[in-house]
Each structure stands twice: as C-alpha cells, then as structure tokens.
C-alpha cells in the first residue's frame, strides 16, 4: 500500500474547504475513484488483448493489472510522457 502526501497553500486549503465538507476525505475519494476507473480501463484492455491472442487471463483485478503491465500492453503515465517527448524530438 502506498501513501501519497500533498501540500497545499493556505489559500488552496481555504478553497478546498469551501468546496468540500472534509478536504482530506475529498482528496482521498478523488484519488481512489480515479484509480478505480484506471484499473477498470486496464482490465478491459487486458481482456481484449487476451481474447485476441488466446492468452489465459489472470484471476482478480490485482493480478490482471500486474499481467497487463508484464505483457507490456499498458504503460505508466510517466512512460507515455517520455515516449511522447522522444517522438516530439524526432519530429524537430
């Protein structure tokens, strides 16, 4: 399990307090919900890939996410950004 810590300015915190009853809960909910959506997307990509290539799919979402990365059919956002930057340099 990972712990992610962020810092807000006093003004940013006031803004978040205005927008949410509990800023800490709101941030945690935003992060976990976005992660859930990404996991669902990864599992869908894996399902399609495994069906198209007659590959046995791992059981359970945790194992499926790991399998998708191991097969190289999904990449981290950092990896995609690096590839895009390298491609942009090639276009210069």
Secondary structure as UniProt FT lines:
FT   HELIX           10..19
FT   HELIX           23..52
FT   TURN            53..54
FT   HELIX           61..71
FT   HELIX           77..91
//
